Amino acid sequence: MTAEPAGPGAHEVIQVHGETAVAVPVAEYRRLRALERIASPQELEEAEIEATLATHREWVSAGRPGAVPHSEVRRILLGFDAG
């Protein structure tokens, strides 16, 4: 397990078994679970969408790490030359 220091008001980001996770106080985790139980299906869907968008924004701001150019994808998947 590895950890990154967190700034003021932020939570510690950790790596557990190759997966990125966030260390939060147990009380905050319990509050989140309670909110999850009482939220409507629409609210849960909206939260999932917002989480996906936040992940995408972080990926873009990090310079799209791991992004593969279209020509390389074509070569890998279809066996086409990049030319």
mmCIF file of the N, C-alpha and C atoms, coordinates in Angstrom:
data_MODEL
# 
_entry.id   MODEL 
# 
loop_
_atom_site.group_PDB 
_atom_site.id 
_atom_site.type_symbol 
_atom_site.label_atom_id 
_atom_site.label_alt_id 
_atom_site.label_comp_id 
_atom_site.label_asym_id 
_atom_site.label_entity_id 
_atom_site.label_seq_id 
_atom_site.pdbx_PDB_ins_code 
_atom_site.Cartn_x 
_atom_site.Cartn_y 
_atom_site.Cartn_z 
_atom_site.occupancy 
_atom_site.B_iso_or_equiv 
_atom_site.pdbx_formal_charge 
_atom_site.auth_seq_id 
_atom_site.auth_comp_id 
_atom_site.auth_asym_id 
_atom_site.auth_atom_id 
_atom_site.pdbx_PDB_model_num 
ATOM 1   N N  . MET A 1 1  ? 0.851   -1.178 0.000   1.00 0.00 ? 1  MET A N  1 
ATOM 2   C CA . MET A 1 1  ? 0.000   0.000  0.000   1.00 0.00 ? 1  MET A CA 1 
ATOM 3   C C  . MET A 1 1  ? 0.891   1.232  0.000   1.00 0.00 ? 1  MET A C  1 
ATOM 4   N N  . THR A 1 2  ? 0.578   2.209  -0.866  1.00 0.00 ? 2  THR A N  1 
ATOM 5   C CA . THR A 1 2  ? 1.294   3.478  -0.894  1.00 0.00 ? 2  THR A CA 1 
ATOM 6   C C  . THR A 1 2  ? 0.303   4.595  -0.631  1.00 0.00 ? 2  THR A C  1 
ATOM 7   N N  . ALA A 1 3  ? 0.830   5.748  -0.211  1.00 0.00 ? 3  ALA A N  1 
ATOM 8   C CA . ALA A 1 3  ? -0.054  6.872  0.107   1.00 0.00 ? 3  ALA A CA 1 
ATOM 9   C C  . ALA A 1 3  ? 0.546   8.172  -0.396  1.00 0.00 ? 3  ALA A C  1 
ATOM 10  N N  . GLU A 1 4  ? -0.316  9.121  -0.747  1.00 0.00 ? 4  GLU A N  1 
ATOM 11  C CA . GLU A 1 4  ? 0.090   10.472 -1.114  1.00 0.00 ? 4  GLU A CA 1 
ATOM 12  C C  . GLU A 1 4  ? -0.420  11.419 -0.044  1.00 0.00 ? 4  GLU A C  1 
ATOM 13  N N  . PRO A 1 5  ? 0.405   12.417 0.342   1.00 0.00 ? 5  PRO A N  1 
ATOM 14  C CA . PRO A 1 5  ? -0.078  13.371 1.340   1.00 0.00 ? 5  PRO A CA 1 
ATOM 15  C C  . PRO A 1 5  ? -1.231  14.197 0.786   1.00 0.00 ? 5  PRO A C  1 
ATOM 16  N N  . ALA A 1 6  ? -2.119  14.546 1.654   1.00 0.00 ? 6  ALA A N  1 
ATOM 17  C CA . ALA A 1 6  ? -3.294  15.334 1.258   1.00 0.00 ? 6  ALA A CA 1 
ATOM 18  C C  . ALA A 1 6  ? -3.116  16.775 1.695   1.00 0.00 ? 6  ALA A C  1 
ATOM 19  N N  . GLY A 1 7  ? -3.681  17.682 0.930   1.00 0.00 ? 7  GLY A N  1 
ATOM 20  C CA . GLY A 1 7  ? -3.648  19.096 1.290   1.00 0.00 ? 7  GLY A CA 1 
ATOM 21  C C  . GLY A 1 7  ? -4.724  19.397 2.322   1.00 0.00 ? 7  GLY A C  1 
ATOM 22  N N  . PRO A 1 8  ? -4.822  20.654 2.737   1.00 0.00 ? 8  PRO A N  1 
ATOM 23  C CA . PRO A 1 8  ? -5.829  21.033 3.723   1.00 0.00 ? 8  PRO A CA 1 
ATOM 24  C C  . PRO A 1 8  ? -7.249  20.701 3.244   1.00 0.00 ? 8  PRO A C  1 
ATOM 25  N N  . GLY A 1 9  ? -8.011  20.016 4.059   1.00 0.00 ? 9  GLY A N  1 
ATOM 26  C CA . GLY A 1 9  ? -9.381  19.664 3.722   1.00 0.00 ? 9  GLY A CA 1 
ATOM 27  C C  . GLY A 1 9  ? -9.502  18.488 2.765   1.00 0.00 ? 9  GLY A C  1 
ATOM 28  N N  . ALA A 1 10 ? -8.389  17.954 2.299   1.00 0.00 ? 10 ALA A N  1 
ATOM 29  C CA . ALA A 1 10 ? -8.416  16.829 1.362   1.00 0.00 ? 10 ALA A CA 1 
ATOM 30  C C  . ALA A 1 10 ? -8.207  15.520 2.120   1.00 0.00 ? 10 ALA A C  1 
ATOM 31  N N  . HIS A 1 11 ? -8.481  14.438 1.427   1.00 0.00 ? 11 HIS A N  1 
ATOM 32  C CA . HIS A 1 11 ? -8.277  13.126 2.021   1.00 0.00 ? 11 HIS A CA 1 
ATOM 33  C C  . HIS A 1 11 ? -7.056  12.480 1.414   1.00 0.00 ? 11 HIS A C  1 
ATOM 34  N N  . GLU A 1 12 ? -6.473  11.556 2.152   1.00 0.00 ? 12 GLU A N  1 
ATOM 35  C CA . GLU A 1 12 ? -5.280  10.863 1.688   1.00 0.00 ? 12 GLU A CA 1 
ATOM 36  C C  . GLU A 1 12 ? -5.645  9.872  0.587   1.00 0.00 ? 12 GLU A C  1 
ATOM 37  N N  . VAL A 1 13 ? -4.940  9.951  -0.545  1.00 0.00 ? 13 VAL A N  1 
ATOM 38  C CA . VAL A 1 13 ? -5.138  9.016  -1.650  1.00 0.00 ? 13 VAL A CA 1 
ATOM 39  C C  . VAL A 1 13 ? -4.145  7.881  -1.457  1.00 0.00 ? 13 VAL A C  1 
ATOM 40  N N  . ILE A 1 14 ? -4.644  6.650  -1.525  1.00 0.00 ? 14 ILE A N  1 
ATOM 41  C CA . ILE A 1 14 ? -3.801  5.483  -1.298  1.00 0.00 ? 14 ILE A CA 1 
ATOM 42  C C  . ILE A 1 14 ? -3.952  4.492  -2.447  1.00 0.00 ? 14 ILE A C  1 
ATOM 43  N N  . GLN A 1 15 ? -3.003  3.594  -2.565  1.00 0.00 ? 15 GLN A N  1 
ATOM 44  C CA . GLN A 1 15 ? -3.066  2.501  -3.526  1.00 0.00 ? 15 GLN A CA 1 
ATOM 45  C C  . GLN A 1 15 ? -3.198  1.206  -2.739  1.00 0.00 ? 15 GLN A C  1 
ATOM 46  N N  . VAL A 1 16 ? -4.240  0.440  -3.033  1.00 0.00 ? 16 VAL A N  1 
ATOM 47  C CA . VAL A 1 16 ? -4.464  -0.838 -2.361  1.00 0.00 ? 16 VAL A CA 1 
ATOM 48  C C  . VAL A 1 16 ? -4.682  -1.884 -3.450  1.00 0.00 ? 16 VAL A C  1 
ATOM 49  N N  . HIS A 1 17 ? -3.773  -2.840 -3.543  1.00 0.00 ? 17 HIS A N  1 
ATOM 50  C CA . HIS A 1 17 ? -3.872  -3.901 -4.544  1.00 0.00 ? 17 HIS A CA 1 
ATOM 51  C C  . HIS A 1 17 ? -4.032  -3.324 -5.951  1.00 0.00 ? 17 HIS A C  1 
ATOM 52  N N  . GLY A 1 18 ? -3.270  -2.272 -6.264  1.00 0.00 ? 18 GLY A N  1 
ATOM 53  C CA . GLY A 1 18 ? -3.312  -1.667 -7.590  1.00 0.00 ? 18 GLY A CA 1 
ATOM 54  C C  . GLY A 1 18 ? -4.503  -0.772 -7.856  1.00 0.00 ? 18 GLY A C  1 
ATOM 55  N N  . GLU A 1 19 ? -5.357  -0.581 -6.883  1.00 0.00 ? 19 GLU A N  1 
ATOM 56  C CA . GLU A 1 19 ? -6.554  0.247  -7.038  1.00 0.00 ? 19 GLU A CA 1 
ATOM 57  C C  . GLU A 1 19 ? -6.379  1.528  -6.227  1.00 0.00 ? 19 GLU A C  1 
ATOM 58  N N  . THR A 1 20 ? -6.756  2.661  -6.811  1.00 0.00 ? 20 THR A N  1 
ATOM 59  C CA . THR A 1 20 ? -6.675  3.930  -6.094  1.00 0.00 ? 20 THR A CA 1 
ATOM 60  C C  . THR A 1 20 ? -7.871  4.038  -5.155  1.00 0.00 ? 20 THR A C  1 
ATOM 61  N N  . ALA A 1 21 ? -7.607  4.463  -3.933  1.00 0.00 ? 21 ALA A N  1 
ATOM 62  C CA . ALA A 1 21 ? -8.660  4.599  -2.925  1.00 0.00 ? 21 ALA A CA 1 
ATOM 63  C C  . ALA A 1 21 ? -8.414  5.893  -2.146  1.00 0.00 ? 21 ALA A C  1 
ATOM 64  N N  . VAL A 1 22 ? -9.395  6.280  -1.349  1.00 0.00 ? 22 VAL A N  1 
ATOM 65  C CA . VAL A 1 22 ? -9.279  7.472  -0.519  1.00 0.00 ? 22 VAL A CA 1 
ATOM 66  C C  . VAL A 1 22 ? -9.533  7.077  0.927   1.00 0.00 ? 22 VAL A C  1 
ATOM 67  N N  . ALA A 1 23 ? -8.648  7.501  1.799   1.00 0.00 ? 23 ALA A N  1 
ATOM 68  C CA . ALA A 1 23 ? -8.818  7.237  3.229   1.00 0.00 ? 23 ALA A CA 1 
ATOM 69  C C  . ALA A 1 23 ? -9.678  8.358  3.815   1.00 0.00 ? 23 ALA A C  1 
ATOM 70  N N  . VAL A 1 24 ? -10.827 7.989  4.374   1.00 0.00 ? 24 VAL A N  1 
ATOM 71  C CA . VAL A 1 24 ? -11.726 8.966  4.986   1.00 0.00 ? 24 VAL A CA 1 
ATOM 72  C C  . VAL A 1 24 ? -12.032 8.537  6.417   1.00 0.00 ? 24 VAL A C  1 
ATOM 73  N N  . PRO A 1 25 ? -12.383 9.485  7.261   1.00 0.00 ? 25 PRO A N  1 
ATOM 74  C CA . PRO A 1 25 ? -12.782 9.122  8.619   1.00 0.00 ? 25 PRO A CA 1 
ATOM 75  C C  . PRO A 1 25 ? -14.013 8.204  8.582   1.00 0.00 ? 25 PRO A C  1 
ATOM 76  N N  . VAL A 1 26 ? -14.103 7.296  9.517   1.00 0.00 ? 26 VAL A N  1 
ATOM 77  C CA . VAL A 1 26 ? -15.208 6.337  9.565   1.00 0.00 ? 26 VAL A CA 1 
ATOM 78  C C  . VAL A 1 26 ? -16.550 7.061  9.640   1.00 0.00 ? 26 VAL A C  1 
ATOM 79  N N  . ALA A 1 27 ? -16.627 8.146  10.385  1.00 0.00 ? 27 ALA A N  1 
ATOM 80  C CA . ALA A 1 27 ? -17.894 8.886  10.494  1.00 0.00 ? 27 ALA A CA 1 
ATOM 81  C C  . ALA A 1 27 ? -18.333 9.405  9.127   1.00 0.00 ? 27 ALA A C  1 
ATOM 82  N N  . GLU A 1 28 ? -17.392 9.876  8.327   1.00 0.00 ? 28 GLU A N  1 
ATOM 83  C CA . GLU A 1 28 ? -17.732 10.370 6.993   1.00 0.00 ? 28 GLU A CA 1 
ATOM 84  C C  . GLU A 1 28 ? -18.187 9.221  6.096   1.00 0.00 ? 28 GLU A C  1 
ATOM 85  N N  . TYR A 1 29 ? -17.532 8.077  6.204   1.00 0.00 ? 29 TYR A N  1 
ATOM 86  C CA . TYR A 1 29 ? -17.929 6.894  5.443   1.00 0.00 ? 29 TYR A CA 1 
ATOM 87  C C  . TYR A 1 29 ? -19.355 6.471  5.813   1.00 0.00 ? 29 TYR A C  1 
ATOM 88  N N  . ARG A 1 30 ? -19.656 6.459  7.106   1.00 0.00 ? 30 ARG A N  1 
ATOM 89  C CA . ARG A 1 30 ? -21.003 6.082  7.548   1.00 0.00 ? 30 ARG A CA 1 
ATOM 90  C C  . ARG A 1 30 ? -22.059 7.056  7.053   1.00 0.00 ? 30 ARG A C  1 
ATOM 91  N N  . ARG A 1 31 ? -21.719 8.340  7.042   1.00 0.00 ? 31 ARG A N  1 
ATOM 92  C CA . ARG A 1 31 ? -22.647 9.355  6.539   1.00 0.00 ? 31 ARG A CA 1 
ATOM 93  C C  . ARG A 1 31 ? -22.919 9.125  5.055   1.00 0.00 ? 31 ARG A C  1 
ATOM 94  N N  . LEU A 1 32 ? -21.887 8.845  4.293   1.00 0.00 ? 32 LEU A N  1 
ATOM 95  C CA . LEU A 1 32 ? -22.045 8.573  2.874   1.00 0.00 ? 32 LEU A CA 1 
ATOM 96  C C  . LEU A 1 32 ? -22.928 7.350  2.645   1.00 0.00 ? 32 LEU A C  1 
ATOM 97  N N  . ARG A 1 33 ? -22.714 6.303  3.410   1.00 0.00 ? 33 ARG A N  1 
ATOM 98  C CA . ARG A 1 33 ? -23.533 5.090  3.287   1.00 0.00 ? 33 ARG A CA 1 
ATOM 99  C C  . ARG A 1 33 ? -24.994 5.388  3.619   1.00 0.00 ? 33 ARG A C  1 
ATOM 100 N N  . ALA A 1 34 ? -25.221 6.207  4.646   1.00 0.00 ? 34 ALA A N  1 
ATOM 101 C CA . ALA A 1 34 ? -26.600 6.565  5.013   1.00 0.00 ? 34 ALA A CA 1 
ATOM 102 C C  . ALA A 1 34 ? -27.255 7.370  3.898   1.00 0.00 ? 34 ALA A C  1 
ATOM 103 N N  . LEU A 1 35 ? -26.534 8.315  3.328   1.00 0.00 ? 35 LEU A N  1 
ATOM 104 C CA . LEU A 1 35 ? -27.069 9.089  2.213   1.00 0.00 ? 35 LEU A CA 1 
ATOM 105 C C  . LEU A 1 35 ? -27.386 8.190  1.022   1.00 0.00 ? 35 LEU A C  1 
ATOM 106 N N  . GLU A 1 36 ? -26.539 7.236  0.779   1.00 0.00 ? 36 GLU A N  1 
ATOM 107 C CA . GLU A 1 36 ? -26.739 6.294  -0.318  1.00 0.00 ? 36 GLU A CA 1 
ATOM 108 C C  . GLU A 1 36 ? -28.023 5.474  -0.115  1.00 0.00 ? 36 GLU A C  1 
ATOM 109 N N  . ARG A 1 37 ? -28.301 5.101  1.135   1.00 0.00 ? 37 ARG A N  1 
ATOM 110 C CA . ARG A 1 37 ? -29.505 4.316  1.430   1.00 0.00 ? 37 ARG A CA 1 
ATOM 111 C C  . ARG A 1 37 ? -30.785 5.112  1.246   1.00 0.00 ? 37 ARG A C  1 
ATOM 112 N N  . ILE A 1 38 ? -30.755 6.419  1.556   1.00 0.00 ? 38 ILE A N  1 
ATOM 113 C CA . ILE A 1 38 ? -31.994 7.199  1.508   1.00 0.00 ? 38 ILE A CA 1 
ATOM 114 C C  . ILE A 1 38 ? -32.179 7.975  0.204   1.00 0.00 ? 38 ILE A C  1 
ATOM 115 N N  . ALA A 1 39 ? -31.152 7.988  -0.648  1.00 0.00 ? 39 ALA A N  1 
ATOM 116 C CA . ALA A 1 39 ? -31.256 8.729  -1.910  1.00 0.00 ? 39 ALA A CA 1 
ATOM 117 C C  . ALA A 1 39 ? -32.196 8.027  -2.871  1.00 0.00 ? 39 ALA A C  1 
ATOM 118 N N  . SER A 1 40 ? -32.866 8.819  -3.695  1.00 0.00 ? 40 SER A N  1 
ATOM 119 C CA . SER A 1 40 ? -33.752 8.259  -4.722  1.00 0.00 ? 40 SER A CA 1 
ATOM 120 C C  . SER A 1 40 ? -32.903 7.653  -5.839  1.00 0.00 ? 40 SER A C  1 
ATOM 121 N N  . PRO A 1 41 ? -33.484 6.759  -6.633  1.00 0.00 ? 41 PRO A N  1 
ATOM 122 C CA . PRO A 1 41 ? -32.742 6.206  -7.773  1.00 0.00 ? 41 PRO A CA 1 
ATOM 123 C C  . PRO A 1 41 ? -32.227 7.307  -8.707  1.00 0.00 ? 41 PRO A C  1 
ATOM 124 N N  . GLN A 1 42 ? -33.011 8.355  -8.913  1.00 0.00 ? 42 GLN A N  1 
ATOM 125 C CA . GLN A 1 42 ? -32.577 9.455  -9.777  1.00 0.00 ? 42 GLN A CA 1 
ATOM 126 C C  . GLN A 1 42 ? -31.367 10.177 -9.169  1.00 0.00 ? 42 GLN A C  1 
ATOM 127 N N  . GLU A 1 43 ? -31.405 10.414 -7.863  1.00 0.00 ? 43 GLU A N  1 
ATOM 128 C CA . GLU A 1 43 ? -30.275 11.076 -7.205  1.00 0.00 ? 43 GLU A CA 1 
ATOM 129 C C  . GLU A 1 43 ? -29.018 10.218 -7.290  1.00 0.00 ? 43 GLU A C  1 
ATOM 130 N N  . LEU A 1 44 ? -29.168 8.910  -7.125  1.00 0.00 ? 44 LEU A N  1 
ATOM 131 C CA . LEU A 1 44 ? -28.011 8.010  -7.237  1.00 0.00 ? 44 LEU A CA 1 
ATOM 132 C C  . LEU A 1 44 ? -27.443 8.039  -8.654  1.00 0.00 ? 44 LEU A C  1 
ATOM 133 N N  . GLU A 1 45 ? -28.332 8.048  -9.655  1.00 0.00 ? 45 GLU A N  1 
ATOM 134 C CA . GLU A 1 45 ? -27.878 8.104  -11.048 1.00 0.00 ? 45 GLU A CA 1 
ATOM 135 C C  . GLU A 1 45 ? -27.143 9.416  -11.324 1.00 0.00 ? 45 GLU A C  1 
ATOM 136 N N  . GLU A 1 46 ? -27.680 10.526 -10.823 1.00 0.00 ? 46 GLU A N  1 
ATOM 137 C CA . GLU A 1 46 ? -27.030 11.824 -11.004 1.00 0.00 ? 46 GLU A CA 1 
ATOM 138 C C  . GLU A 1 46 ? -25.657 11.856 -10.333 1.00 0.00 ? 46 GLU A C  1 
ATOM 139 N N  . ALA A 1 47 ? -25.558 11.243 -9.162  1.00 0.00 ? 47 ALA A N  1 
ATOM 140 C CA . ALA A 1 47 ? -24.271 11.182 -8.461  1.00 0.00 ? 47 ALA A CA 1 
ATOM 141 C C  . ALA A 1 47 ? -23.262 10.352 -9.248  1.00 0.00 ? 47 ALA A C  1 
ATOM 142 N N  . GLU A 1 48 ? -23.707 9.245  -9.830  1.00 0.00 ? 48 GLU A N  1 
ATOM 143 C CA . GLU A 1 48 ? -22.826 8.412  -10.653 1.00 0.00 ? 48 GLU A CA 1 
ATOM 144 C C  . GLU A 1 48 ? -22.332 9.189  -11.866 1.00 0.00 ? 48 GLU A C  1 
ATOM 145 N N  . ILE A 1 49 ? -23.233 9.933  -12.493 1.00 0.00 ? 49 ILE A N  1 
ATOM 146 C CA . ILE A 1 49 ? -22.856 10.739 -13.656 1.00 0.00 ? 49 ILE A CA 1 
ATOM 147 C C  . ILE A 1 49 ? -21.825 11.787 -13.253 1.00 0.00 ? 49 ILE A C  1 
ATOM 148 N N  . GLU A 1 50 ? -22.076 12.471 -12.161 1.00 0.00 ? 50 GLU A N  1 
ATOM 149 C CA . GLU A 1 50 ? -21.143 13.497 -11.696 1.00 0.00 ? 50 GLU A CA 1 
ATOM 150 C C  . GLU A 1 50 ? -19.785 12.887 -11.357 1.00 0.00 ? 50 GLU A C  1 
ATOM 151 N N  . ALA A 1 51 ? -19.770 11.717 -10.734 1.00 0.00 ? 51 ALA A N  1 
ATOM 152 C CA . ALA A 1 51 ? -18.507 11.050 -10.408 1.00 0.00 ? 51 ALA A CA 1 
ATOM 153 C C  . ALA A 1 51 ? -17.744 10.680 -11.678 1.00 0.00 ? 51 ALA A C  1 
ATOM 154 N N  . THR A 1 52 ? -18.461 10.197 -12.683 1.00 0.00 ? 52 THR A N  1 
ATOM 155 C CA . THR A 1 52 ? -17.826 9.845  -13.950 1.00 0.00 ? 52 THR A CA 1 
ATOM 156 C C  . THR A 1 52 ? -17.250 11.081 -14.621 1.00 0.00 ? 52 THR A C  1 
ATOM 157 N N  . LEU A 1 53 ? -17.996 12.176 -14.610 1.00 0.00 ? 53 LEU A N  1 
ATOM 158 C CA . LEU A 1 53 ? -17.505 13.422 -15.198 1.00 0.00 ? 53 LEU A CA 1 
ATOM 159 C C  . LEU A 1 53 ? -16.279 13.950 -14.442 1.00 0.00 ? 53 LEU A C  1 
ATOM 160 N N  . ALA A 1 54 ? -16.296 13.851 -13.122 1.00 0.00 ? 54 ALA A N  1 
ATOM 161 C CA . ALA A 1 54 ? -15.144 14.305 -12.329 1.00 0.00 ? 54 ALA A CA 1 
ATOM 162 C C  . ALA A 1 54 ? -13.910 13.473 -12.660 1.00 0.00 ? 54 ALA A C  1 
ATOM 163 N N  . THR A 1 55 ? -14.087 12.162 -12.808 1.00 0.00 ? 55 THR A N  1 
ATOM 164 C CA . THR A 1 55 ? -12.974 11.293 -13.182 1.00 0.00 ? 55 THR A CA 1 
ATOM 165 C C  . THR A 1 55 ? -12.430 11.690 -14.544 1.00 0.00 ? 55 THR A C  1 
ATOM 166 N N  . HIS A 1 56 ? -13.325 11.962 -15.482 1.00 0.00 ? 56 HIS A N  1 
ATOM 167 C CA . HIS A 1 56 ? -12.897 12.364 -16.822 1.00 0.00 ? 56 HIS A CA 1 
ATOM 168 C C  . HIS A 1 56 ? -12.150 13.695 -16.794 1.00 0.00 ? 56 HIS A C  1 
ATOM 169 N N  . ARG A 1 57 ? -12.646 14.661 -16.016 1.00 0.00 ? 57 ARG A N  1 
ATOM 170 C CA . ARG A 1 57 ? -11.968 15.961 -15.908 1.00 0.00 ? 57 ARG A CA 1 
ATOM 171 C C  . ARG A 1 57 ? -10.562 15.790 -15.328 1.00 0.00 ? 57 ARG A C  1 
ATOM 172 N N  . GLU A 1 58 ? -10.417 14.937 -14.311 1.00 0.00 ? 58 GLU A N  1 
ATOM 173 C CA . GLU A 1 58 ? -9.091  14.685 -13.724 1.00 0.00 ? 58 GLU A CA 1 
ATOM 174 C C  . GLU A 1 58 ? -8.166  14.044 -14.748 1.00 0.00 ? 58 GLU A C  1 
ATOM 175 N N  . TRP A 1 59 ? -8.686  13.109 -15.533 1.00 0.00 ? 59 TRP A N  1 
ATOM 176 C CA . TRP A 1 59 ? -7.916  12.417 -16.557 1.00 0.00 ? 59 TRP A CA 1 
ATOM 177 C C  . TRP A 1 59 ? -7.421  13.410 -17.609 1.00 0.00 ? 59 TRP A C  1 
ATOM 178 N N  . VAL A 1 60 ? -8.310  14.313 -18.047 1.00 0.00 ? 60 VAL A N  1 
ATOM 179 C CA . VAL A 1 60 ? -7.938  15.310 -19.048 1.00 0.00 ? 60 VAL A CA 1 
ATOM 180 C C  . VAL A 1 60 ? -6.904  16.271 -18.466 1.00 0.00 ? 60 VAL A C  1 
ATOM 181 N N  . SER A 1 61 ? -7.106  16.745 -17.238 1.00 0.00 ? 61 SER A N  1 
ATOM 182 C CA . SER A 1 61 ? -6.177  17.708 -16.645 1.00 0.00 ? 61 SER A CA 1 
ATOM 183 C C  . SER A 1 61 ? -4.807  17.076 -16.370 1.00 0.00 ? 61 SER A C  1 
ATOM 184 N N  . ALA A 1 62 ? -4.759  15.759 -16.241 1.00 0.00 ? 62 ALA A N  1 
ATOM 185 C CA . ALA A 1 62 ? -3.486  15.063 -16.038 1.00 0.00 ? 62 ALA A CA 1 
ATOM 186 C C  . ALA A 1 62 ? -2.785  14.774 -17.366 1.00 0.00 ? 62 ALA A C  1 
ATOM 187 N N  . GLY A 1 63 ? -3.333  15.303 -18.458 1.00 0.00 ? 63 GLY A N  1 
ATOM 188 C CA . GLY A 1 63 ? -2.718  15.095 -19.755 1.00 0.00 ? 63 GLY A CA 1 
ATOM 189 C C  . GLY A 1 63 ? -3.113  13.781 -20.401 1.00 0.00 ? 63 GLY A C  1 
ATOM 190 N N  . ARG A 1 64 ? -4.266  13.226 -19.991 1.00 0.00 ? 64 ARG A N  1 
ATOM 191 C CA . ARG A 1 64 ? -4.797  11.982 -20.541 1.00 0.00 ? 64 ARG A CA 1 
ATOM 192 C C  . ARG A 1 64 ? -3.768  10.852 -20.468 1.00 0.00 ? 64 ARG A C  1 
ATOM 193 N N  . PRO A 1 65 ? -3.277  10.550 -19.268 1.00 0.00 ? 65 PRO A N  1 
ATOM 194 C CA . PRO A 1 65 ? -2.260  9.499  -19.142 1.00 0.00 ? 65 PRO A CA 1 
ATOM 195 C C  . PRO A 1 65 ? -2.759  8.163  -19.680 1.00 0.00 ? 65 PRO A C  1 
ATOM 196 N N  . GLY A 1 66 ? -1.915  7.521  -20.449 1.00 0.00 ? 66 GLY A N  1 
ATOM 197 C CA . GLY A 1 66 ? -2.278  6.235  -21.014 1.00 0.00 ? 66 GLY A CA 1 
ATOM 198 C C  . GLY A 1 66 ? -3.085  6.328  -22.289 1.00 0.00 ? 66 GLY A C  1 
ATOM 199 N N  . ALA A 1 67 ? -3.399  7.545  -22.736 1.00 0.00 ? 67 ALA A N  1 
ATOM 200 C CA . ALA A 1 67 ? -4.156  7.708  -23.973 1.00 0.00 ? 67 ALA A CA 1 
ATOM 201 C C  . ALA A 1 67 ? -3.320  7.196  -25.138 1.00 0.00 ? 67 ALA A C  1 
ATOM 202 N N  . VAL A 1 68 ? -3.983  6.554  -26.068 1.00 0.00 ? 68 VAL A N  1 
ATOM 203 C CA . VAL A 1 68 ? -3.305  5.983  -27.226 1.00 0.00 ? 68 VAL A CA 1 
ATOM 204 C C  . VAL A 1 68 ? -3.817  6.683  -28.481 1.00 0.00 ? 68 VAL A C  1 
ATOM 205 N N  . PRO A 1 69 ? -2.910  7.134  -29.357 1.00 0.00 ? 69 PRO A N  1 
ATOM 206 C CA . PRO A 1 69 ? -3.361  7.791  -30.593 1.00 0.00 ? 69 PRO A CA 1 
ATOM 207 C C  . PRO A 1 69 ? -4.207  6.855  -31.458 1.00 0.00 ? 69 PRO A C  1 
ATOM 208 N N  . HIS A 1 70 ? -5.120  7.426  -32.230 1.00 0.00 ? 70 HIS A N  1 
ATOM 209 C CA . HIS A 1 70 ? -6.028  6.649  -33.082 1.00 0.00 ? 70 HIS A CA 1 
ATOM 210 C C  . HIS A 1 70 ? -5.262  5.704  -34.002 1.00 0.00 ? 70 HIS A C  1 
ATOM 211 N N  . SER A 1 71 ? -4.183  6.188  -34.596 1.00 0.00 ? 71 SER A N  1 
ATOM 212 C CA . SER A 1 71 ? -3.412  5.351  -35.519 1.00 0.00 ? 71 SER A CA 1 
ATOM 213 C C  . SER A 1 71 ? -2.853  4.113  -34.818 1.00 0.00 ? 71 SER A C  1 
ATOM 214 N N  . GLU A 1 72 ? -2.441  4.272  -33.567 1.00 0.00 ? 72 GLU A N  1 
ATOM 215 C CA . GLU A 1 72 ? -1.910  3.132  -32.808 1.00 0.00 ? 72 GLU A CA 1 
ATOM 216 C C  . GLU A 1 72 ? -3.024  2.141  -32.467 1.00 0.00 ? 72 GLU A C  1 
ATOM 217 N N  . VAL A 1 73 ? -4.204  2.647  -32.112 1.00 0.00 ? 73 VAL A N  1 
ATOM 218 C CA . VAL A 1 73 ? -5.343  1.770  -31.819 1.00 0.00 ? 73 VAL A CA 1 
ATOM 219 C C  . VAL A 1 73 ? -5.704  0.965  -33.062 1.00 0.00 ? 73 VAL A C  1 
ATOM 220 N N  . ARG A 1 74 ? -5.754  1.635  -34.219 1.00 0.00 ? 74 ARG A N  1 
ATOM 221 C CA . ARG A 1 74 ? -6.050  0.927  -35.478 1.00 0.00 ? 74 ARG A CA 1 
ATOM 222 C C  . ARG A 1 74 ? -5.038  -0.176 -35.725 1.00 0.00 ? 74 ARG A C  1 
ATOM 223 N N  . ARG A 1 75 ? -3.761  0.143  -35.517 1.00 0.00 ? 75 ARG A N  1 
ATOM 224 C CA . ARG A 1 75 ? -2.709  -0.849 -35.754 1.00 0.00 ? 75 ARG A CA 1 
ATOM 225 C C  . ARG A 1 75 ? -2.865  -2.040 -34.822 1.00 0.00 ? 75 ARG A C  1 
ATOM 226 N N  . ILE A 1 76 ? -3.128  -1.756 -33.547 1.00 0.00 ? 76 ILE A N  1 
ATOM 227 C CA . ILE A 1 76 ? -3.243  -2.826 -32.554 1.00 0.00 ? 76 ILE A CA 1 
ATOM 228 C C  . ILE A 1 76 ? -4.484  -3.673 -32.795 1.00 0.00 ? 76 ILE A C  1 
ATOM 229 N N  . LEU A 1 77 ? -5.636  -3.020 -32.953 1.00 0.00 ? 77 LEU A N  1 
ATOM 230 C CA . LEU A 1 77 ? -6.892  -3.763 -33.045 1.00 0.00 ? 77 LEU A CA 1 
ATOM 231 C C  . LEU A 1 77 ? -7.169  -4.342 -34.426 1.00 0.00 ? 77 LEU A C  1 
ATOM 232 N N  . LEU A 1 78 ? -6.785  -3.615 -35.452 1.00 0.00 ? 78 LEU A N  1 
ATOM 233 C CA . LEU A 1 78 ? -7.165  -4.021 -36.800 1.00 0.00 ? 78 LEU A CA 1 
ATOM 234 C C  . LEU A 1 78 ? -5.997  -4.490 -37.648 1.00 0.00 ? 78 LEU A C  1 
ATOM 235 N N  . GLY A 1 79 ? -4.796  -4.327 -37.143 1.00 0.00 ? 79 GLY A N  1 
ATOM 236 C CA . GLY A 1 79 ? -3.636  -4.755 -37.900 1.00 0.00 ? 79 GLY A CA 1 
ATOM 237 C C  . GLY A 1 79 ? -3.298  -3.812 -39.044 1.00 0.00 ? 79 GLY A C  1 
ATOM 238 N N  . PHE A 1 80 ? -3.842  -2.571 -39.012 1.00 0.00 ? 80 PHE A N  1 
ATOM 239 C CA . PHE A 1 80 ? -3.567  -1.600 -40.068 1.00 0.00 ? 80 PHE A CA 1 
ATOM 240 C C  . PHE A 1 80 ? -2.259  -0.901 -39.791 1.00 0.00 ? 80 PHE A C  1 
ATOM 241 N N  . ASP A 1 81 ? -1.583  -0.498 -40.866 1.00 0.00 ? 81 ASP A N  1 
ATOM 242 C CA . ASP A 1 81 ? -0.404  0.346  -40.716 1.00 0.00 ? 81 ASP A CA 1 
ATOM 243 C C  . ASP A 1 81 ? -0.870  1.747  -40.375 1.00 0.00 ? 81 ASP A C  1 
ATOM 244 N N  . ALA A 1 82 ? -0.087  2.456  -39.546 1.00 0.00 ? 82 ALA A N  1 
ATOM 245 C CA . ALA A 1 82 ? -0.452  3.817  -39.142 1.00 0.00 ? 82 ALA A CA 1 
ATOM 246 C C  . ALA A 1 82 ? -0.416  4.782  -40.312 1.00 0.00 ? 82 ALA A C  1 
ATOM 247 N N  . GLY A 1 83 ? 0.294   4.456  -41.387 1.00 0.00 ? 83 GLY A N  1 
ATOM 248 C CA . GLY A 1 83 ? 0.482   5.338  -42.535 1.00 0.00 ? 83 GLY A CA 1 
ATOM 249 C C  . GLY A 1 83 ? -0.761  5.801  -43.132 1.00 0.00 ? 83 GLY A C  1 
# 
